[in-house]
Amino acid sequence: MTELEAIVARHSVRQYEDRPLDEDVKAILQAAVDKANEASGLHIQLVTEEPNAFSKGLAHYGRFKGVSNYFAVCGPKGAEAEELAGYYGEKLVLLAQTLGLNTCWVALTFSKRAARFELAEGERLIIMIALGYGATQGVAHRSKDASKVARAEGEVPEWFANGVAAALLAPTAVNQQKFRFELLPVEEGELPKVRATTSRGTQVQVDLGIAKYHFEVGAGADTFVWA
């Protein structure tokens, strides 16, 4: 399964089988976590066989069942770290999908007190990602029309349209899809420039990071540069 295929196949899953992660799968995920942390400066942690975070406290309202594995996405305060959390967290989510796993981004409906993670000085828990072998594969949610989240003068390049299409499949808090992509004019010979922005709302910077990674996968990361 390619990353683009994973984007299409992946949906949020809240109920999981009582099955531990395979050892080779854990090794692949941990290597990816280490790589993401090195590239981003985040402190993402893969936690396995820990059932309490999603069985106590607010987890009841999230209707989670059987979650005993998760990514604890930690890092410094601020919007930049939140965007990085979305971007690199989604890389891990898509990798998990290619490995036959399911995931769910979770901002509130878990027990922070019961969760197992470590914080260095100046760090905080930004968001959690439930992980495991899903009891189902989840269901797709409605997306906005591309014209509501993208702008390009004149004829729209195919790569830009593909990027927007992939971004519209990105998971966002309460499916709000508040991100926006704009193709900017450039001088002849320059790589195309894309500006990605978001409006106010719940977890919008995390959502923006997720959507930007989806856009890169759909458009091709070497096709353009971020403005």
Number of C-alpha atoms within 10 A of each C-alpha: 13 11 17 14 12 18 23 12 17 25 21 19 23 25 23 23 14 14 13 13 17 8 9 9 14 16 12 13 19 17 11 17 23 15 12 21 18 11 11 15 14 22 25 27 19 20 19 17 12 15 18 20 23 28 21 17 15 16 19 14 11 14 13 19 19 20 26 23 24 26 23 23 25 25 25 19 13 10 13 12 20 24 21 25 31 29 23 24 26 26 18 20 27 23 20 22 23 18 15 13 20 28 30 21 22 20 15 13 19 24 17 18 11 15 18 17 17 14 13 10 8 8 14 15 18 23 21 25 20 26 28 27 24 22 15 14 18 17 10 13 10 8 14 13 11 15 10 12 19 19 18 16 9 6 6 11 11 10 16 25 17 18 23 28 19 22 29 22 23 25 25 21 16 8 14 15 23 21 24 21 23 18 20 14 12 10 7 7 6 10 13 17 16 18 15 19 15 15 12 9 10 14 19 23 26 27 27 29 25 27 31 28 23 30 26 22 19 21 22 14 14 9 12 17 13 14 11
